[in-house]
Amino acid sequence: MRNQIAAANWKMNLTFQQGEKLLNNILNADIKLKEHQRTIFAVPFPYLLMTRSEVEEEKNYSVAAQNCYHKKNGAFTGEVSAEMLHSIAIPYCVIGHSERREYFNETNTQLADKLNLCLDYFITPIFCCGEPLSIREAETQNQFVETQLKESLFHLSPEQLKKIIIAYEPIWAIGTGRTATTAQAQEMHAHIRSTLAKQYNPQVADEISILYGGSVKANNARELFSCPDVDGGLVGGASLIAEDFIKIIEALK
């Protein structure tokens, strides 16, 4: 079975003390993850070492950075490199989140560079893709997501691709009052897997975990995760509430 993953994206939320308390509350729930299950906390840069320390004794719990820069090093004040993350033993990094694309104008080409650097430094990228409302309304979401995959991922070898986690974000269903159905989630996840199978091969595509990032909550996680091509979730707001995120972890296949 593919790895089933509950990934928490704290975004720019919580003080250090609040984050520490949240982690302790979740870890104290004593959830025993199975061999194929993972919980990953994508936390702000100042909390990476604290989070790594909290989870390093826990089986199948880990930590991720929320971003890295697309250059190896240099005069880029305020940025953080993949090499820096590797030097403090951070094993995962979120790449291309919809908010990074929208607010910081990150391009598919830049994201390809970030993926390369992460892989160079033995960091597993959690690569985000997904369409905005205008694309969904025009019913061109499949082509849009295919382009994201093609321009950011398709230069990778099959072995490199198998080291990546993909997260699908229906941007039009996040904080808009619109809701993506379970069927819509499964449809796009299946399309992503089919696109990877055509470019590489079905065996490679079948090994890659694809997470759903469209407002996963405690009350819809089990239904979403039951879809054959949905391998867990990249969770925003609900990951900031211990009780809710615990239920999401428990909903993993």
Sequence and secondary structure as in RCSB ss.txt:
>XXXX:A:sequence
MRNQIAAANWKMNLTFQQGEKLLNNILNADIKLKEHQRTIFAVPFPYLLMTRSEVEEEKNYSVAAQNCYHKKNGA
FTGEVSAEMLHSIAIPYCVIGHSERREYFNETNTQLADKLNLCLDYFITPIFCCGEPLSIREAETQNQFVETQLK
ESLFHLSPEQLKKIIIAYEPIWAIGTGRTATTAQAQEMHAHIRSTLAKQYNPQVADEISILYGGSVKANNARELF
SCPDVDGGLVGGASLIAEDFIKIIEALK
>XXXX:A:secstr
   EEEEEE  S   HHHHHHHHHHHHTT     TTEEEEEEE GGGHHHHHHHHTTSTTEEEEES   SSSSSS
 TT   HHHHHHTT  EEEES HHHHHHS   HHHHHHHHHHHHHTT EEEEEE   HHHHHTT HHHHHHHHHH
HHHTTS HHHHTT EEEE  GGGSSSS    HHHHHHHHHHHHHHHHHHS HHHHHHS EEE S   TTTHHHHH
TSTT  EEEESGGGGSHHHHHHHHHT  
